[in-house]
Amino acid sequence: MLNTLWLGFFITAALAACSQWLLGGNAQIFAAMVEALFAMAKLSVEVMVLLFGTLTLWLGFLRIAEKAGIVDALARWLAPLFARLMPEVPRGHPALGLMTLNFAANALGLDNAATPMGLKAMHALQTLNPRPDTATNAQILFLVLNASSLTLLPVTIFMYRMQQGASDPTLVFLPILLATSASTLVGLLSVAAVQRLPLFSPVVLAYLLPVALLLAGFMALLTTLSAAALAQLSSLLGNLTLFALVLLFVCVGAWRKVAVYEAFIEGAKEGFDVARGLLPYLVAMLCAVGVFRASGALGYVLDAIRWGVELLGLDARFVEALPTALVKPFSGSAARAMLIETMQTQGVDSFAALAAATVQGSTETTFYVLAVYFGAVGIQRARHAVACALLAELAGVVAAIAVCYQFFG
């Protein structure tokens, strides 16, 4: 699947470029594509520099957590749930605790912490894989939930809106929360349908219903806060949680007589090795995306969508927000650039900018996640992972647009 997708980017880009050259007389299009190719290669290295430091840091702390028994304790607590959702993963396996830490970090918007935890979990799941080049059901479910993970505190979106002069930077908080909930739900249901998971078994409901009620209560509490209080709480809770995790790992490790410094160095060395193996996969995917965008193929897609929407007699204001939605699965940095461009050209509180911000906060860089997570363990056959992840992505985009019409239309 990834092989076909990667090839498709280049073939589509070539066709779009030839169209611009032969029909539009744009002879510079190929120069732009070559420039994008090398720019994406450079960006891949810049991303890797950040990943090297992040992975080294967090895998060091995770090794302390492992030796302190924190990961094993989480695995034992979640064993009944994962026994039904991931029956091929043995009870008490370290991957279960690592996946839980990853989901928690994503929910709080702690991307720098979530990625190392997720990669560590993927490596743990790979030890159970009988066919190392093919994704298992457990790896697919984990990746799809990771790619569509619920984000309770989209602090970065608030920051972008504040930088662009929004009067109320947190205006999109509830729309993002509703849209990302839809994305996560569709991701879970799509994988459950393909893998025939027993979502309505008493054990699964016993775990998921309290979480849903707790989430609903948290959402209700946040709606009572002012914009300033909400922004302050978001920043405080995110940073406090991040440091609390570090402190928990270190203190429990010391209490359990773990040599915390030596354990950190051991894990950090592993993080360096993991990061080193990611570069080829990042270069491959980001370069394909850069050529696709530079060829004008993305512009053709937007024009076609706008024409179709107007032909149906529907409101086409949301089309101006679609560049963020269309590039988000491929590149987080490109999506951020599209979002900021929309804010600057349409106005930070325009419908298009609000919709783009909601899309940005409720969707994930699906192909980046696929490339990094599967690339880290050498998986080449993704099976139904791409389809389910993209379905969750689509649900997030559609929900974001629908919610924005409800809130801001």
Sequence and secondary structure as in RCSB ss.txt:
>XXXX:A:sequence
MLNTLWLGFFITAALAACSQWLLGGNAQIFAAMVEALFAMAKLSVEVMVLLFGTLTLWLGFLRIAEKAGIVDALA
RWLAPLFARLMPEVPRGHPALGLMTLNFAANALGLDNAATPMGLKAMHALQTLNPRPDTATNAQILFLVLNASSL
TLLPVTIFMYRMQQGASDPTLVFLPILLATSASTLVGLLSVAAVQRLPLFSPVVLAYLLPVALLLAGFMALLTTL
SAAALAQLSSLLGNLTLFALVLLFVCVGAWRKVAVYEAFIEGAKEGFDVARGLLPYLVAMLCAVGVFRASGALGY
VLDAIRWGVELLGLDARFVEALPTALVKPFSGSAARAMLIETMQTQGVDSFAALAAATVQGSTETTFYVLAVYFG
AVGIQRARHAVACALLAELAGVVAAIAVCYQFFG
>XXXX:A:secstr
 HHHHHHHHHHHHHHHHHHHHHTT  TTHHHHHHHHHHHHHHHHHHHHHHHHHHHHHHHHHHHHHHHHTHHHHHH
HHHHHHHHHH TTS TT HHHHHHHHHHHHHHTT HHHHHHHHHHHHHHHHTT SSTTB  HHHHHHHHHHHT  
 S  HHHHHHHHHTT S GGGGHHHHHHHHHHHHHHHHHHHHHHHT  TTSHHHHHHHHHHHHHHHHHHHHHTTS
 HHHHHHHHHHHHHHHHHHHHHHHHHHHHHTT  HHHHHHHHHHHHHHHHHTTHHHHHHHHHHHHHHHHTTHHHH
HHHHHHHHHHHTT   GGGGGHHHHHHTTT HHHHHHHHHHHHHHH TTSHHHHHHHHHHHH   HHHHIIIIIH
HTT  B TTHHHHHHHHHHHHHHHHHHHHHHHH 
